[in-house]
Amino acid sequence: MSSREYPKIWGSFERIAKDGSTLAFIIQDIPEELWSEAVEFMLGNYIREDVWWMTAGTAEDSQAIQEYRVLLTSIIHCKMSLACYLNDGGNRTLVGVNMCMPQEKDHFVDHNPPKTKAGLLSLRMFSEAMKVTAIYDKYDVSKYLMGAGLSVSSDYRGLGLAVELLKCRMLLAKEEGFVVTGGIFTSEPAQRSADKAGWESLYQVPYKQFGEQCEIEFNTDTENLKIFAAKVE
């Protein structure tokens, strides 16, 4: 990891709320003192709505939640995750998080082996998806900045916060020395955000087929699992 400024503000923007008021947001590295808050944010709506964690049943198993908490904590320690804050008169409210980490070809993510059924199911999904080498092949790289989960508070959806997080992730990736950032986009809303951010869809597979590969029946209306990436050089 480079010896860069941390935490750094990567972007700021405004949006008009439904009531006509102006909302101001900033996107920045997650300060160390707020790491725990960001982890708990991801353990909120995200595990109840994301295709993979919902299919695995993570939210219904307290031990599985703790396993995921440990994993997210290890990811956030990489200092490559971003947060979106509502800036209201100097008071900041966390409204979005994009967990990120470096990923190298032929190196599986370091992790504590899960023991719960939900943890083992999610690991099986991830292991199968990581066999896809589209990002490495397309950009001729051996590593990239990988997304490890993106969530926006339900109160602030429809304002393009996920798109802005992905755009700022490109800036972060470049400063950290990566040529590419990318990852697995499990749901249609996430896939639309990647499209709007100008990312390229490199691979897709119907969930029915992917489920057969994993021997898992996916609980989702999303048709395809997709892998997106963006060159940042």
C-alpha positions, 0 to 999 in steps of 0.5 A, spaced: 500 500 500 502 506 498 504 512 503 498 516 501 494 521 505 489 517 509 483 519 510 482 522 504 476 526 501 475 523 494 469 527 492 463 531 494 456 532 490 449 535 491 442 532 490 435 534 490 431 530 495 424 529 494 421 534 498 425 539 494 431 540 499 438 540 497 442 534 500 450 535 500 454 528 500 462 527 501 465 520 499 472 519 503 476 513 505 473 511 512 477 513 518 480 508 523 475 510 528 469 509 524 471 502 521 466 499 526 461 503 524 462 501 517 462 494 518 456 494 522 452 498 516 454 493 511 451 488 516 444 492 516 440 492 510 446 489 505 446 482 508 438 482 508 438 484 500 444 482 497 443 476 492 448 472 495 447 473 503 440 472 502 440 466 498 445 463 504 441 465 509 446 469 513 442 474 516 438 469 520 444 466 523 448 470 528 454 466 528 454 467 520 453 474 521 459 474 526 463 470 521 462 476 516 463 481 521 470 478 522 471 478 514 469 485 513 473 487 519 479 484 515 477 487 509 477 494 512 484 494 515 486 494 508 484 502 508 482 501 501 474 502 502 470 508 501 464 511 505 459 516 503 456 521 508 451 526 508 454 532 510 448 536 514 451 542 517 457 539 519 454 533 522 456 527 518 451 521 517 454 514 514 449 513 508 453 508 503 459 504 503 463 500 498 468 495 501 474 494 497 481 490 497 486 488 493 486 481 489 491 478 485 491 472 480 491 465 482 491 467 490 484 466 493 482 471 498 485 470 505 480 468 510 478 464 516 474 458 514 467 459 516 463 453 520 456 455 519 452 453 513 451 460 511 458 461 511 460 455 507 454 457 502 457 464 501 464 461 500 462 456 495 459 462 491 465 466 491 470 460 490 466 459 483 465 466 481 473 467 482 474 462 477 473 467 472 479 470 469 475 475 465 478 481 468 486 479 468 485 477 461 481 483 458 487 488 461 493 483 462 494 485 469 495 480 475 492 484 480 486 489 481 482 493 486 476 488 487 469 490 490 467 486 496 460 489 497 457 496 496 450 498 500 446 504 500 442 506 506 434 505 503 433 512 505 438 515 500 437 510 494 435 513 487 440 519 488 446 516 484 450 515 491 452 508 488 455 511 482 459 516 485 462 511 490 464 507 484 467 513 480 471 515 486 473 508 487 477 509 480 480 515 483 482 511 489 485 505 485 489 509 481 492 512 487 494 506 490 497 504 483 492 499 480 490 499 473 484 496 474 478 496 479 472 491 478 468 485 481 462 481 482 455 485 481 450 480 484 444 484 483 440 488 477 441 495 481 448 494 482 449 492 475 445 498 473 450 503 477 456 500 474 453 501 467 452 508 469 459 509 472 462 507 465 464 500 467 464 495 462 461 488 463 466 483 462 462 476 463 455 474 465 452 468 467 445 466 468 443 465 475 440 458 474 446 456 470 451 459 476 447 455 481 448 449 478 455 450 478 455 451 485 449 446 487 445 452 490 438 454 488 439 462 488 433 466 491 433 472 486 429 475 481 436 478 478 437 474 471 444 474 471 451 474 475 455 479 472 463 481 473 464 489 471 471 492 471 474 499 469 481 501 467 483 507 471 490 508 468 
